[in-house]
């Protein structure tokens, strides 16, 4: 080789080595800089560019650019499925499978193809666009409790979006690595329902499992805890519980119902709603409030119009047992009858609350249920937010059922593990009860449910905060005393 040729080769090798050193330095700097790590986002799909930036085909990913797992496979795969779509919204389920090393904390990034926007998300936290901002670039991170994803493991999340869903996003990044498609092709287009009709399956609900809502206060508390406390709180967070609809604003109540019911329906499991806004609610006690007498029917119409699928509904806890106990109740019997009819027509399975075995006699409970009528409700709910044992509740329920022509019933077992000591407001020494399940036996019992959310206060009593607020001390006590 000539001197000139050797000189050219030497220069070329020097350039290559310098380039490698620069790349290594950039990579190490990115690993050490949290801000750089959190700014990870996928390259815009072909034909698009970052808002405010010129198109640059040279930055678009190629097959060779995709990060690979140690065995040479794609580092991650994403299954992005539009489950339902209606006039101005849709729901999406996302499953990410990790084929590379274990992650302790993750971010998932993509670009929407059109004008889609995330309105509500579960099993993840929306980072970009930030609240109040817009943009097609999306970045979400783990929700804390699902931060660890081992090699070979997966993470599932979902969201309700607004706008018209376009096609599957062209690229995803998970933990800073480019992902492939789980199916190899975009999913088929979802069924689009007529304008104004919410998504829903009109076939009978055949779900065999109850929906686990990842947005409860118990989930947040468990994610923030460590050690034994976290283990105890995960007993509550990992158990399906009902979703309470309590706000007097009809629009907000309907939005909350549609969000929850859409998630449960998309999950293929059974959601349980508690409608709790009757006029004169709780007779001015810890959970006082409710909707005005003249507004209740319209409020119910809004909530019923937001029902998706066929959730079960516990209708107005304590409303019948407190019938006539205070002013401001209006035509309570008429309100309950109207609500049962409207919710049933919307596809829900309705159980009218009638208190518990230590309150009304079976005969009086049956009489009050007959006042409302069970033409539009399948039966009644027992022990909501109370502590009567399951055996006592079931025996009582069978007596009430016999007096009402075989009406079905459900029992709240969320806090009855140690039975009742006669107190109802944050009593101490209680325990989580039997885990919820559907029941199919020779009785009229349809299910054991967790209707009251364990850990949420009954009111300002026995050291507790306001009704419905998180009471961590008693949550830990309930979990610690459970026999499972």
N, C-alpha and C positions, 0 to 999 in steps of 0.2 A: 504494500500500500504506500502511495506517495505521501510526502510530508504534508502536502496540501490536503489530501484526503483524510489523513490522520487528524489534522487540525479541525476539519469540518466535523468529524465524528465527535471529537472532544468537546467542541462547542455545543453540539446537539445534546450530548449526555449532560453537560452542565446545565443547560436550560431545563432538561427533564428533571434533574435533581432539585433545582430551585423550585420548580413548579410543585413537585411533591411536597417539599418542605412547607411551602405556602399553604397547600391544602391541608396538611396535618395541623399547622398552626391555627387555621380557621376552624377546623373541627374541634380542636381542644378548647379554643376560646368559646365556641358555642356551647360546649358541655359545661364550662365553668360559669357561664353567664345565665342566671335564671331568666332574665328578661329576654334573651335570645331564644331560650327554650320555649317560653310561653308564647312567643310570637309565631310559632310554627303554623304554617298554613299550606294547603296544597296548591300546586301550580294551576292556574285557571285552565279549564278545558279548552280544547281546540276551538279557535274562533272567538275566544273571549280574552279579556285582559283585566288586570286589577284596575278598579276605578281610578281614573286620573293618570294611568300609566299607558305608554304606547304599546301596541302589540309587539311581541318579541318572540317569534317562532323558535328562536334558539333556546328559550327557557322552558319550552314544553317538554314534559317527561317522555322518555322513550322506554322501551322494554329493558334496555341495558341499564337505565338509571334506577329502576325500582330496587329498593333494598331487599335483600333476600335473607331468609332464615339460615341458620348454620348448615342445614342440610341442602341448601341450594334452592329450596322452594320459596314461593312468595312469602314475605315476612308476615302478612296478614291478609285475610279475605273479609269482604263486607257483603252482607246480604241486606239490601235496602228495599223494603217492600211497602208499597202504598196499599194499606188495608181497606180504607174507605175513602170515598170522595163525594162531596156534595157541592151545592152551588158556589160557595165561597170558602171552602175549606177541605181538609183531608187529614187523615192520620197515617203515620209511617211507623213501622217497626224496623229497627236496625239491629243486626247481630254482627259483631266483630269477633273473628277467631284469630287468636294470636299464635303464629307458628314460629316465632323467634323466642329470644330469652324472656324470662319472666319480667313483668313490669310492676313496679310499686308506685302507682300514680300514672295516669294516662290522659292524653288529649286526642280527640278525633276532629279532623278538619276536612271540609269539603266546600265546593262552590255550588250554589243553586244555579240551575240553567235558566230559570225565568224569574218571576216576581214573587216566588214563595217566601213565606216568613214564618218563623217558629213562634207560636203563641204560648204553648205550655209544653214542658218537657219533663220526662221522668227517667230516673236512674242515671241522670247526668245533670250538669250545671251549664247553662248557656253563658259563654264568655264573650263571644262576638257573633252578631252585633251586640253591643252593650245596650242596656235598657234605654229606650228612647231613640236609639239609632237605627238606621236601615243599612242594607247592603247585602250582596249575594254571598259574600265570604262568611263562612260559619265556622266557629271553633267552640267545641264543648269539652268539658273535662269531667273526670270521675266525680261521683257524689260522696266520696269518702268511704262509705261502707263497701263499695265495689272497686276500690283503687287497685287491689292486687289482682293481676291477671297472669297466671302461670303459663309457661309454654304449653301449648295444646289446649289451653282454656279459652273461654269466650266471655263476652260481656254483651248484655242486651239492654237497649234503651229504646225510647219511642217518643214521639211528639205529635201534638196537634198543630197543624199549620193553617195559615190563611192564604188566600189566593188560589190559583189553579195549579195543581201539581203538573210539572212538565215531565221530563224523562229522568231516569236515574242519573245522579251526578256523575260526571265523567271520571273523577278521581277522588280518592280518599287518602288521608294520611293518619296513621294510628301510632302514637308514640314516636312521631317523627319519621316513620317509614311508610313508603308508598304501599298501598294495598291493592290486591286484585279483587275480582268479583267472585262471590261464593258460588254463583250458579253459572258463570261464564257468559251470561247474557242478561240484559235488563228484564225485570219481571214483567208479566203481562199487565196491561192497563187495568186499573180497578174498575169495578162497576160504579157508574155515576148515577146517583139518585136524582129524581126530579127536583127542580128549583124549589128551595124553601123546605124540603123534607130532610130531616137529619138522617145520618147514616144509621142503618139498623137492620137487623135480621128479623124478618117477620115470622120465621119458623119458631116453634116452641123451643125454649131454652133447655138444652140437654146437657149443660155444663155439669161436670161431676166434681169440680173443685171450686172453692171460694176465692175471690180475687184478693191478692195481697197488694195493698196500696203502698207504694214506696214513699209517699209524701207525708206520713204521719209525724207527729212530734216525737214519738218514740224512736223512729228511724233517725231523726236528727240527733236526738240525745245519745243514742247508741254509737253513732259515728264519732261523736265528740268525746266519748268515754274511753277508758282503758281498763285492762285487767279484768277483775271479777265484775266490776260494775258494767263493763261493756257486755260481758257474757250474760248477765242478768237482764239488761235492757234489750238484748237481742232476742230474748224469749218473747218479749212483747212485740218488738219491731218485726220479727219474722212470722207473726201470726196474723191471718186475715181478720180485718176489723171493718165495721161499717163506716160509712161516710155521712156526716151530719150536715143537713141543709138548714141553716138557722137565720140567715140574714134577711132583713125586711125588704131590701132592694130586690125587686123581682128580676131585673136584668142580670144583676150579679149572681143571684141564686141560680138562675137558669144556666148561666155560663159555667158555674161550678159543677152543676149536675151533668151538663153535656161533656165537660172535660173528664170527670170521673167515669161516667157511664161509657164513654168512648174508649177509654183505656181498658176498662174491664171487658167490654165487648171485643175489642181487638185482641185481648189476651186469651179469649176463648174460655174465660172463667166467669163465675157468677158474682156480680156486684150487689152490695146491700146498701141501700140508702135509708137514712132516717130523716123524715120530714118533720120539722120541729119549729113551727112559726104560728101556731093557732092564736087567735086573739085572747088576751088574758092569760098568756102562758105562765105557768108556775105560780099564779096568784100572787105576784109581787115578791116571791122569794128569790133565791140565789140565781135562778135562770129566768127571771122575769123578762117580759118583752113580748115579742110576737108581732104579727102584722095587724094593722087596724081592721076593725070589723068590716068596713066597706071595701077594703082592698084585698081580703083574703082570697076570694074566688079568682080574681085576676092574677094574684101571686101563684096560686095553684095552677092556673092555666099556663103560666110561663114555665113553671117547673115541669109540668107534664109534657109541654111541647119540646123540652130539652132531653127527654128520655131517649136513650139509645139502647137498642136490644131489649132484653126482658129482665131488668134487675128486680130484686125483691125490695119492698118498701115497708119499713116499720113506720106506721102513721101516728104521729103526735103523741109521744110518750107522756103519760100522766093526764092526758086531756080528759078521758072518760072517768078515771078514778076521782078527779077533781071537779067533775061536773057539778055546777051550782055552788061551789065553795067560795066564790068571790064575784065581785062585779066585773063588768067589762068582757064577759065571755060571749055575748051576743047569742046567736043561734048555733051554739057549739055542736049540737047533734046534726044540724043541717050542714054545717061546715065540713064535718067529718064525712058525712055521706057524699057530699059533692066531691071532696078530695079523693075518696076511694073510687068513685066512678070515673073521674077524669084521669087518674093515674092508671087505672086498669085499662081504660080505653087506649092509653098510650103504650101499653105493652107490659106494664109492671105487674108484679104479683104482690098484693097488698095484705098486710097484717095490721089490724087496728090494735093499738096498745090498750091493755086493760089492767095494768098494774102488776101486782105480784100476789103470791099466796098468803102473805101476811097483811093484806090490805082489805079488799072487798071479799065478801063471801062468794062462793062459786055461783050461787043463785043471783046475787046482785050483779056480778060481773056479766052473767049471761043476759040479764034483763037490760043492762045498758048497751050491750052489743046489739041486742034486738032493736033497741031504739034507733041506732044508726042503720041497722040492716046489713046483712052480709051478702046481698045480691051482687055487690061489686067488690067484695073482698073475700079472700079465701079463708080468712080466719083472724086470729088474734096473736099478739105478742105478750110475753110474760117476763118479769124480772128485769126489765130494762133499767140499768144503772143501780140495781139493788143486789142483795147478797144472799137471797134465799137459796137453799141447796137445790141441786138439779132434781133429786128424787122428790122433794116436796113440791117443786114446781111442776114436774111431770104428772104427779098424782092430782094436783089441783087442775092442771090443764085438761086432763081426761074428764074430770067432773064438769068443767065448763063446756067442753066439747059435746058431752052427752046432752047437755041442756040446750045446745044450739044446733042440733041436728047433725052433729059430726063435723063441726068446723075444725080446720087444721090450726096448728099453732107452732110458734118458735119460742125458744128459751134463751135469754142472755146469760151466758156462763162466764163472762169476762172476769168477774171478781168474786165468785161464789165458792172458791175452793175450800174455805173454812166455814162456810155457812154464814148466817147472820147473827149478830149479837144484839139486835134490836135497833142499832143506829143506822142512819142512812147517809150522813154527811161526813165523808172522809174518815170512817171508823178505822181504828188501828187494829193490827193483828189479823187482817184479812189476807186472802191469797188469790192468785190467778186460778180460775176454774178450768174445767175440761176444755181442751182445744176445740175450736169450732169444726163442725162436720155436718154434712147432710145425713138425714136419717130416713131409712126405708124399712120399717118394721110393722108390726101388727097394731101399733098405736096410731094416734092422730098427730104425733110429733113430726114436723117436717125437718127441723134442723136445730142444732145447738149453735148459737152465733155469739160472736163478741160484738155486741151492739154499743155499749159504753166503751170508750177507748181507755184501757187501763193506764193510769198515770196522769190522766186529766182530772183536775179538781172538781169536786161536787159543789164547791162554793167556799166562801170565807168562813171556815169553821175547822176546828181541830188543827189549826196551824196552816190551813190551805190558802192558796191564792184565789182569785175570782173564778167562778164556775167556768170550766172549759180550758183554763190555763194549765200549763204543765206543772206538775207537783212531783219533782224528781225523787224526793225522799219516800213518798208513799209508793211510787212506781217500783223502786228497788225493794221495798218491803213486800209488795204483792208478788214480785218475781221470786224473791228469796223464800217465801213461805209456800210456794207452789210445790206440789208433790211430783212434779215432772221436770 
